[in-house]
Structure formats: structure tokens, C-alpha cells
Amino acid sequence: MPGTRTLDLDLLRCFVTIAETGSFTRAGERLGRTQSTISLQVKRLEDQLGRVVFARTPRTLSLTPEGERLLGPARQLLRLNDAAIAELFEPDMTGRVRLGVPEDFATAHLPTVLSAFAKAHPLVELEVTCDLTLNLLDRFHGGAFDLVLVKREPSAPLEGVRVWREPLVWVARDQLAVAGQACVPLVVSPEPCVYRKRAVEALEATGRTWRIAYTSTSLAGSQSAVNAGLGITVLPREMVPPYLTAITDDPALPPLYDTEIALIEAPGLSATAHRLAQHIVAALERGA
């Protein structure tokens, strides 16, 4: 058909990587290319499309409306390409991959994701460790993990690629858990914890007094404390168990800002570990 355009997958991969990392420089580091090469590929894509996909200033980088429309289809095309390559060339992929994950995120979202990868690559040994984000980061930088998923603030200038955004809610035994209490009892993880920080900042911003009623290093321990009526906690909306109550309309409790989950890859990553990283990003994007 005259005028039909065929999209270049290498250019699309460059485009998607820039959108995910928010930077030409970080995209170049991830793809193993120079910043000038990345810029040239973006120009080639825009010339091919006849559309501008990024709005750039000396300080900011964002997708244009055309770029926003392209992002979803571009990811789908790359997933199909990578799946086809994996089917043809990676059925016998081997090796061990060490993955660190926050406990609550691992419980809610990762089992299905990792199960699909294990079925596609049965010779790969997955070694998954659940811990607090601070401990995961310390051990990651000490060489204990190939990949790590960590909680972070959306605006934090941290390493890694965002793979999930979490709407947070107050969680209690029931709707009346803090009714009439002048001081809000909190069930939290040890510092530093993104959810703990989010709860304290939200309460202090509205002048509410609070106290730490219970501290637990495990998700199960925190949920048991809340269920026993010892206090309230903060969790992602999708991780609230059925026996607890998400409080979203109590004027005594201020709204909470979202947090993020980011995936960080260790330097010199093996092909097997990099394949798992791609799988996690693609799977979570479909579920986000």
C-alpha cells in the first residue's frame, strides 16, 4: 500500500527506554550507546513518523501527545519481538539469578510473574529474597543481588527504572479504629520506610498528633497488629487483605501520595538476569 510505514524496532526500543528512564543519558547507559547516538535515533524515529515524540528543554524531558499515543503500541511490538526471540533462541537458557524484593510487593504481585518466567526457562535457577528496601539496597550494593526491586519516592533521584506505581491507603481493623482518638496509633516498619514516612508526613501536614504503637519487620506481623486493634497502617490499595479495612473517606485521616517500585540491575549483568529484568518490566507494565 503506498505510504505505508514500517517502524524500526531498534528506534522503538530507544524511544521506550528514554520514556522509562526519563533521560537520554540513562537510556544510553541502559542500551550501551552514547548520548549522541540516542539523540540521532530519536531524530530518525521522528523523521520516520513525521511527528515529534519528545518535548525537550535544557531542564526537562517529557512525551508529547503523539509520544504518549506511541508508547503503548511500541511496548507491545517490543514484547512480541522479544517473546519471539526468546522462543527461538532462549529455551535452554541457564544460570542463577538472585532477585531481592520488598516482602509486601512479592506477596501481592510477583508470584505469577516469576512463575511465568520459570515455565519459559525451566533451567534457570531463581533465588528470591524478601526484605526491607534499605536492607535490599545495602545488600545489592554489596554484590548480593543481580536484580532488586525497591520502594522509592516518585520524585527521588534514585537509580533504577520505575515498574510500578502504588496508590496508598490507610488500613485499619474497621472504620471506627481511630474514631475519637486524639493521637493516631501507627503500626509501621522500622525506619527508613517509605510507607512510614508517608504516614507521618501526611498526619503532620494536617496537624494530627501520632505515636508509634507497633513496629514490625514483617508484613504478616504488621497486619496481625492492625487486626488486633493496636493501630492503623499504610499499604498499597491492592495489598489490603480481606479481613482488614481500607479507609479512604475518613476526614480525620489525610490522603496519601503514591509511591513507586523501581527495578535496579547490577553492573555486568548476565544475559539470563537481563532476560528476567525484561520479563519483570513487561509483565508489571501489563498489570500496572
C-alpha positions in Angstrom: 0.0 0.0 0.0 1.5 3.4 -1.0 2.5 5.5 2.0 2.7 2.5 4.4 5.4 3.0 7.1 7.3 0.2 8.7 8.5 1.0 12.2 12.1 0.2 13.1 12.2 -1.8 16.3 15.7 -0.5 17.3 14.3 3.0 17.2 11.2 2.0 19.1 13.4 0.3 21.8 15.4 3.5 22.1 12.2 5.6 22.4 10.7 3.3 25.1 13.9 3.2 27.1 14.0 7.0 27.1 10.4 7.2 28.2 11.1 4.6 31.0 14.3 6.2 32.3 13.3 9.9 31.7 16.8 10.7 30.3 18.8 10.4 27.1 21.9 9.7 29.2 20.3 7.0 31.3 18.8 5.4 28.2 22.2 5.3 26.6 23.7 3.7 29.7 21.0 1.0 29.7 21.3 0.3 25.9 25.1 0.6 25.8 25.1 3.6 23.4 26.4 7.2 23.6 24.0 10.1 24.2 24.7 11.4 20.7 23.6 8.0 19.2 20.5 8.1 21.3 19.7 11.6 20.1 20.3 10.5 16.5 17.9 7.6 16.9 15.2 9.8 18.3 15.6 12.1 15.3 15.4 9.2 12.9 12.2 7.9 14.6 10.6 11.4 14.5 11.6 11.8 10.8 10.1 8.4 10.1 6.9 9.2 11.8 6.7 12.8 10.8 5.8 13.5 14.4 7.7 14.9 17.4 7.6 12.3 20.3 9.6 14.2 23.0 9.3 17.7 24.3 12.7 18.8 25.3 14.1 21.8 27.2 17.5 22.2 28.9 16.0 21.0 32.1 13.0 18.8 31.3 12.1 15.9 29.1 8.5 14.7 28.5 6.4 12.8 26.0 4.4 14.9 23.5 0.7 13.8 23.0 2.0 11.9 19.9 4.7 10.2 22.1 2.0 9.2 24.6 0.0 7.6 21.9 3.0 5.7 20.5 4.3 4.4 23.9 1.7 1.6 24.4 1.9 0.2 20.9 5.7 0.5 20.9 5.9 -1.6 24.1 3.5 -4.2 22.6 5.7 -4.5 19.5 8.8 -4.9 21.5 7.2 -7.6 23.7 6.2 -9.6 20.7 9.7 -9.3 19.2 11.4 -10.3 22.5 9.0 -13.2 23.0 9.7 -14.5 19.5 13.4 -14.2 20.0 13.2 -16.0 23.4 11.1 -18.8 21.9 13.6 -19.4 19.1 16.9 -18.8 20.9 16.5 -19.0 24.7 14.6 -22.2 25.5 17.7 -23.7 27.0 18.8 -20.5 28.9 20.6 -21.5 32.1 22.2 -19.8 35.1 21.2 -18.5 38.6 19.6 -15.1 39.1 19.5 -13.5 42.5 16.5 -11.2 43.0 15.7 -9.0 46.0 12.1 -7.9 46.6 10.1 -6.0 49.3 8.0 -8.6 51.1 4.6 -7.0 50.5 5.2 -6.5 46.8 6.5 -10.0 46.5 3.4 -11.4 48.2 0.9 -9.5 46.0 2.4 -9.2 42.6 5.5 -11.3 41.8 4.4 -15.0 42.2 2.6 -15.0 38.9 5.3 -13.0 37.1 8.1 -15.3 38.3 6.1 -18.4 37.7 5.7 -17.5 34.0 9.4 -16.9 33.7 10.3 -20.2 35.4 8.0 -22.1 33.0 9.5 -20.4 29.9 13.1 -21.0 31.2 13.0 -24.2 33.4 16.8 -24.5 33.5 17.2 -21.1 35.2 17.6 -21.1 39.0 15.7 -18.2 40.6 16.9 -17.2 44.1 14.4 -14.7 45.6 15.0 -12.8 48.9 12.4 -10.7 50.6 13.5 -7.9 52.9 13.1 -4.2 53.7 14.1 -1.8 51.0 17.0 -0.3 52.9 18.4 -3.8 53.6 17.9 -4.8 49.9 19.8 -1.7 48.7 22.6 -2.3 51.1 23.0 -5.9 50.1 22.6 -5.1 46.4 25.5 -2.6 46.5 27.4 -5.2 48.4 27.0 -7.6 45.5 24.4 -9.9 46.9 21.8 -9.5 44.1 21.7 -9.4 40.4 18.4 -7.5 40.4 16.5 -5.7 43.1 13.0 -4.2 43.3 12.8 -1.3 45.8 10.3 1.2 47.0 11.1 4.8 46.3 9.6 8.3 46.2 8.3 9.2 42.8 10.4 12.3 42.8 13.5 10.7 44.2 16.7 11.0 42.0 17.5 7.3 42.5 18.8 4.6 40.2 16.6 2.1 38.6 13.6 2.1 36.2 10.1 2.5 37.5 8.0 -0.6 37.0 5.0 0.0 39.3 3.2 3.0 40.9 1.3 2.3 44.1 -1.7 4.3 45.4 -1.5 4.1 49.2 -4.4 3.9 51.7 -4.9 3.9 55.4 -5.6 0.4 56.7 -7.4 -0.5 59.9 -9.3 -3.2 61.6 -12.6 -1.4 60.8 -13.9 2.1 60.0 -14.1 3.0 63.7 -10.5 2.1 64.5 -9.3 5.7 65.2 -12.7 7.3 65.9 -12.4 9.7 68.8 -8.7 9.2 69.3 -6.7 12.4 69.6 -3.4 10.7 68.9 -3.3 8.3 65.9 -1.6 5.0 66.8 0.6 3.8 63.9 1.7 0.3 63.0 4.9 0.6 60.9 8.1 -0.9 59.7 11.4 0.2 61.1 13.0 3.4 59.7 13.7 4.2 57.0 10.4 3.0 55.4 8.6 4.8 52.6 5.1 3.9 53.9 6.1 5.0 57.5 7.4 8.3 56.1 4.3 8.8 54.0 2.0 8.3 57.1 3.9 10.6 59.4 4.2 13.4 56.8 0.5 13.2 55.9 -0.5 13.4 59.6 1.9 16.2 60.5 0.8 18.2 57.4 -2.7 18.4 58.8 -1.7 18.9 62.5 -2.7 15.4 63.7 -0.7 14.0 66.6 0.5 10.5 66.2 2.6 7.8 68.0 4.3 4.6 67.0 2.2 1.9 68.6 3.8 -1.2 67.0 6.9 -1.8 64.8 7.3 -4.9 62.8 9.9 -6.0 60.2 7.3 -8.3 58.5 4.1 -7.7 56.6 2.4 -10.5 58.5 3.4 -9.0 61.8 2.0 -5.6 60.9 -1.2 -7.0 59.6 -1.7 -9.0 62.8 -1.1 -5.9 64.9 -3.7 -3.9 62.9 -6.2 -6.8 63.1 -5.7 -6.9 66.9 -6.7 -3.2 67.0 -3.3 -1.9 68.1 -3.2 0.8 65.4 -3.5 1.6 61.8 -1.0 1.3 59.0 -0.4 2.3 55.4 -0.4 -0.2 52.5 -0.9 -0.1 48.7 -4.6 -0.4 47.9 -4.2 -3.7 46.1 -2.4 -5.3 49.1 -5.1 -4.8 51.7 -6.1 -8.3 53.0 -9.9 -9.0 53.1 -10.0 -9.1 56.9 -8.8 -5.5 57.1 -10.4 -2.3 56.0 -9.1 0.4 53.6 -10.1 3.8 55.0 -10.5 6.2 52.1 -13.2 8.6 53.2 -12.4 9.4 56.8 -12.0 13.2 57.2 -9.8 12.6 60.2 -7.2 10.9 58.1 -5.4 12.8 55.3 -5.0 11.5 51.8 -1.7 9.7 50.9 0.6 10.3 48.0 1.6 7.4 45.7 5.0 5.6 45.9 6.9 3.7 43.3 8.6 0.4 42.8 11.8 0.6 40.8 13.9 -2.2 39.3 17.7 -1.9 39.5 20.2 -4.0 37.5 23.7 -4.8 38.8 26.6 -3.8 36.5 27.9 -6.6 34.2 24.5 -8.4 34.3 24.4 -11.9 32.7 22.1 -12.4 29.7 19.9 -14.6 31.9 19.5 -12.0 34.6 18.8 -9.3 31.9 16.2 -11.5 30.4 14.4 -11.8 33.8 14.6 -8.0 34.1 12.9 -7.6 30.8 10.3 -10.1 31.7 9.5 -8.3 35.0 9.3 -4.9 33.4 7.0 -6.2 30.6 4.8 -8.2 33.0 4.3 -5.4 35.5 3.6 -2.9 32.8 0.7 -5.1 31.6 -0.6 -5.2 35.1 0.0 -1.6 36.2 
